[in-house]
Amino acid sequence: MDPAIEKALERQSALEAAKAAFFASGGQAQLIPTGVGKDSPGVVQAPKPAYGYRTIEAQKSKRGRVIGDEDRAALAAQLMECKAAGMTRYKASRHLEISETLCRRLIADFSLDFPASA
Protein backbone atom coordinates (compact mmCIF):
# COMPACT_ATOMS: atom_id res chain seq x y z
CA MET A 1 0.00 0.00 0.00
CA ASP A 2 1.10 3.56 -0.65
CA PRO A 3 2.80 5.22 2.37
CA ALA A 4 0.70 8.38 1.94
CA ILE A 5 -2.49 6.33 2.14
CA GLU A 6 -1.23 4.52 5.26
CA LYS A 7 -0.40 7.85 6.91
CA ALA A 8 -3.86 9.22 6.06
CA LEU A 9 -5.50 6.09 7.50
CA GLU A 10 -3.53 6.53 10.75
CA ARG A 11 -4.69 10.15 11.03
CA GLN A 12 -8.25 9.10 10.28
CA SER A 13 -8.17 6.45 13.00
CA ALA A 14 -6.74 9.01 15.49
CA LEU A 15 -9.57 11.37 14.57
CA GLU A 16 -12.15 8.62 15.08
CA ALA A 17 -10.64 7.86 18.50
CA ALA A 18 -10.78 11.54 19.47
CA LYS A 19 -14.41 11.78 18.35
CA ALA A 20 -15.29 8.67 20.37
CA ALA A 21 -13.60 10.14 23.48
CA PHE A 22 -15.48 13.41 22.99
CA PHE A 23 -18.86 11.71 22.74
CA ALA A 24 -18.01 9.34 25.62
CA SER A 25 -17.36 12.33 27.90
CA GLY A 26 -20.86 13.61 27.21
CA GLY A 27 -19.84 16.19 24.61
CA GLN A 28 -17.70 18.21 27.05
CA ALA A 29 -14.74 20.15 25.65
CA GLN A 30 -11.48 18.94 27.12
CA LEU A 31 -8.29 20.87 27.75
CA ILE A 32 -5.67 20.19 25.12
CA PRO A 33 -2.23 19.95 26.74
CA THR A 34 0.43 22.51 25.85
CA GLY A 35 2.80 21.45 23.12
CA VAL A 36 0.07 19.88 21.04
CA GLY A 37 -1.27 21.83 18.10
CA LYS A 38 -0.84 25.48 17.20
CA ASP A 39 0.35 26.69 20.61
CA SER A 40 3.42 24.45 20.54
CA PRO A 41 6.61 26.27 21.51
CA GLY A 42 8.36 25.31 18.25
CA VAL A 43 5.56 26.51 15.97
CA VAL A 44 6.02 30.04 14.61
CA GLN A 45 2.85 31.97 13.87
CA ALA A 46 3.17 33.61 10.44
CA PRO A 47 0.97 36.67 9.82
CA LYS A 48 -1.70 36.26 7.17
CA PRO A 49 -0.99 37.98 3.87
CA ALA A 50 -3.16 40.97 3.04
CA TYR A 51 -6.03 40.22 0.71
CA GLY A 52 -6.46 42.43 -2.33
CA TYR A 53 -4.88 45.79 -2.93
CA ARG A 54 -5.42 47.56 0.38
CA THR A 55 -1.67 47.73 1.05
CA ILE A 56 -1.06 49.59 -2.22
CA GLU A 57 -1.62 53.32 -1.89
CA ALA A 58 -3.79 54.83 -4.60
CA GLN A 59 -2.25 57.45 -6.84
CA LYS A 60 -3.44 61.00 -6.33
CA SER A 61 -5.13 62.62 -9.30
CA LYS A 62 -5.70 66.25 -10.24
CA ARG A 63 -9.45 65.70 -10.57
CA GLY A 64 -11.59 67.61 -8.15
CA ARG A 65 -8.96 70.20 -7.22
CA VAL A 66 -10.32 73.35 -5.66
CA ILE A 67 -9.77 76.61 -7.52
CA GLY A 68 -10.40 79.83 -5.60
CA ASP A 69 -12.25 82.91 -6.85
CA GLU A 70 -9.02 84.88 -7.36
CA ASP A 71 -7.52 82.04 -9.39
CA ARG A 72 -10.69 81.80 -11.49
CA ALA A 73 -10.54 85.54 -12.21
CA ALA A 74 -6.87 85.27 -13.16
CA LEU A 75 -7.62 82.34 -15.47
CA ALA A 76 -10.44 84.31 -17.10
CA ALA A 77 -8.04 87.18 -17.78
CA GLN A 78 -5.49 84.75 -19.24
CA LEU A 79 -8.23 83.27 -21.45
CA MET A 80 -8.91 86.69 -22.93
CA GLU A 81 -5.18 87.15 -23.56
CA CYS A 82 -5.18 83.79 -25.39
CA LYS A 83 -8.15 84.96 -27.48
CA ALA A 84 -6.26 88.14 -28.35
CA ALA A 85 -3.33 85.97 -29.44
CA GLY A 86 -5.68 84.15 -31.85
CA MET A 87 -5.96 80.83 -30.02
CA THR A 88 -9.01 78.61 -30.12
CA ARG A 89 -10.73 77.48 -26.90
CA TYR A 90 -9.03 74.11 -27.13
CA LYS A 91 -5.56 75.59 -27.64
CA ALA A 92 -6.15 78.12 -24.86
CA SER A 93 -7.19 75.41 -22.40
CA ARG A 94 -4.09 73.37 -23.29
CA HIS A 95 -1.88 76.47 -23.01
CA LEU A 96 -3.27 77.31 -19.55
CA GLU A 97 -3.19 73.62 -18.55
CA ILE A 98 -6.86 73.54 -17.57
CA SER A 99 -9.63 71.23 -18.70
CA GLU A 100 -11.98 72.17 -21.51
CA THR A 101 -14.88 71.92 -19.07
CA LEU A 102 -13.28 74.48 -16.76
CA CYS A 103 -12.60 76.68 -19.77
CA ARG A 104 -16.28 76.56 -20.78
CA ARG A 105 -17.37 77.27 -17.20
CA LEU A 106 -15.06 80.27 -16.93
CA ILE A 107 -16.41 81.65 -20.20
CA ALA A 108 -20.00 81.20 -18.97
CA ASP A 109 -19.39 82.49 -15.42
CA PHE A 110 -17.50 85.62 -16.47
CA SER A 111 -19.62 86.19 -19.63
CA LEU A 112 -16.53 86.28 -21.82
CA ASP A 113 -16.81 86.84 -25.56
CA PHE A 114 -14.91 83.75 -26.63
CA PRO A 115 -16.73 81.94 -29.47
CA ALA A 116 -16.23 78.22 -30.00
CA SER A 117 -14.31 78.85 -33.23
CA ALA A 118 -12.27 82.04 -33.35
N, C-alpha and C positions, 0 to 999 in steps of 0.2 A: 504494500500500500504506500501511497505517496506520503512523505513526511509532513507536508503541509496539511494534508487531510487528517493525519493522526493528531497533529498539534491542535487543529480546530476541534476535533472530537474530544480531546482532553479539556479544552476550555469550555465546551458545551456541557460536559459532565460536571465540571466545577460549578457552572452556572445553575444547573439543575439541582445540585446539592445545596447551593446557597438559597435557591427558591424554596426548597423543601424545609430548610432550617427556618426561614422567614415565616412560612405558613404554620410550621409546628409551634413557633413561639406565639402564635395568636395574631400575627400580623404586626407585631411591635418592631419598631426600628431599633437596631442594635448599634452600639458604638463600634466603629471600625478602628482598630488599633493604629497608632502612629507608625509610619514607615510603610504603610500599605496604601497604594493609590497615589493620588495627585499630591498629597501633603508630605510625601517622602522627602527626607533631607537631601537626597541626591538629585531630585527632579527640579529642573530650573523652569520657572514659569516664563514663557515668552509672551510678550504683549501681542495682542491681535493686530493684524495689519488694518489700516484704515480702508473703509469701503468707499469706492467712488473717487470723486475728485475734490473732496472737501479740504485736503491738505494743500491743494494747488491754489494760489491766490489769483483771483481774477484780474485781468488787465484793466486798467482804468481807461475810460474813453472820454472824448471831448464832448459827447452828447449830453445835453442838459446843463451846460455850463451857464452860470448866471452872468448876465451883462447888465451893468447899472445904467441909469438914465444918462449920466454924463458920457459914458462910453457909446451909448446909442446915438447921442447927438453928434459925437465926434465921427462916428461911422457914417452918419447921414451926410455930414459935411464932406467927408472923403469920397462918398458916392457921387456927389455933385462935381467934385474935382475930376473924378474918373469920366463923368459924362462930358465935361468940358474938354477932356483929352480925346474924346471920340470913341470911348470904349462902350461895348454893349453891356447889358446887365450881367451876362454870364462872365465876361472877361473882368468886369469890375469886382464881382464877387470872388473870383479866383485871385485877383490882384490884392484884395483886402483880406483874403484868407477867411472868408465867412461863407456860410451856406447860402444857396440860392433862396431858400425859404426865408432866412433872416433878411436877405437883401429885399425881397418882396415886402416883408413886413415893415422894414424901415421906410420903404417908398410909400407904403400906405399910411403908416403912422404919422410921418412928417409931411405928407401930401407933396412929395417931390415930383417934379415934372421929369420923369425918366421913362420914356416909352419902352416897350418891349424890344423894339428894333430901332436903333438910333442911326 
